[in-house]
Amino acid sequence: MTKRYHVTTFGCQMNEHDSERMKGMLESLGYGETAERADADLILFNTCSIREKADERFVAHLHDAKIIKRGKPGTVIGVGGCWAQSMKDLVFEQFPFVDVAFGPGQVPKLAEFLTTDSITAQGYFEFEGFPAHLPTKRDRPHQAWLQISVGCNMKCSYCIVPSTRGRESSRPFEELVAEAERLAADGVVEITLLGQNVNAYGRDLRPQPRKFAELLHAVDAIPGIRRVRYTSPHPQDIKQDVVEAHRDLDSICEHIHLPLQAGSSKILKAMRRTYNRERFLDRVEMIRAGVPDVALSTDIIVGFPGETEEDFQETLEVCEAVQFDSAFTFVFSARRGTEAATFTEGLVSREEKVDRMRRLVEVVQRNAHERAQRFVGRTMEVLIEGPSRTDPSRLRGRTTHNKAVNFQGFGEPGTFTQVEITSATSQTLMGEQSLVDLALLR
Ligand code: SF4
């Protein structure tokens, strides 16, 4: 009987990619995927620990698995990802029904555990670089993640990642190009390069350090790769050569995610972000000078310890000055084991955090709406992803600016089409397929 597995993924794209590799590895061991957790012989969670909410949400799911196991004692429960790494053996103390736990860098150890009839719970939490050889089961056949490095050498005071994913380690240049070529041969047209700080890529490679822009050029040159995206860059390290790659290379998408986090230089210093407000605005100016139509998205935290109303006003001012195309906004929550968790001065009340979040969202939504109007009346190339989530009679896709487009028309996922944009909200563009493509694809 084929054993069945069920994976629940929390958190970032890195985790989504790790889950694709977990599934590929399990299927190479003869397991099959089931959509129902209750039907699984192996219940897996790939966890995040970036915010308190993430922990709480996950633990609720874990208790659901406990109930399933009570009814089916042979069920194996495994917990991977950043929460598992941050807890280590505490996982088994607090949740004794868990059989195996492993950090983000230890996915292959799950196979080891499953193929040795271990009767005791096992934890694997070493940092051993990137296990490159794992098969991958991609959720979207025409789009793929390509992890270019693991870990992070930055010391942002609120962030748990360096302690859960370890020091920065770049994958060998040739290994990445070979993997991108395999993906192209496998029908992938869009690759997203993944790293905690992608523009630090290659600094640690020996004997010859490499630059992130070199990697962009190498992936752009691979036949069949039509779009290249990347996440996440650090504003401190974004350089002119990367901007020129966006300007000169056809496949490098016109979208840059540039996490601001806060607009006050005082708060940026307390966050240990290594740049101040002026440096961030200078990077934005450099990017827009090189790629005027680029879409800029960002991350912003409100309510960081010590943030006064004046500091928060500076965040709003930077948003008004930059006019981001989109923004991910978060309320500060102290993470166990981070420096910011020890900060006791100037703590911001829950009510104040909620009020600042409301005001911030109002500003970023209005900016995003205004920015999106520049696409109305233009014909944009769209990579079709599938039926619209809101209206199955329409198709959904994405522009090079990473804008979602819902449109009337025809075409298969993974193919490109021309869409005339007729209207825009802060999140989504609406449009009509070009007559040429309509005639061709109908
Ligand atoms: S750059 Fe800062 S926020 Fe990003 S992963 Fe590294 S430490 Fe965390």
Residues whose N, C-alpha, C, O or C-beta is under 5 A from the ligand:
A	BS01	SF4	C152 M154 K155 C156 C159 V161 Q196
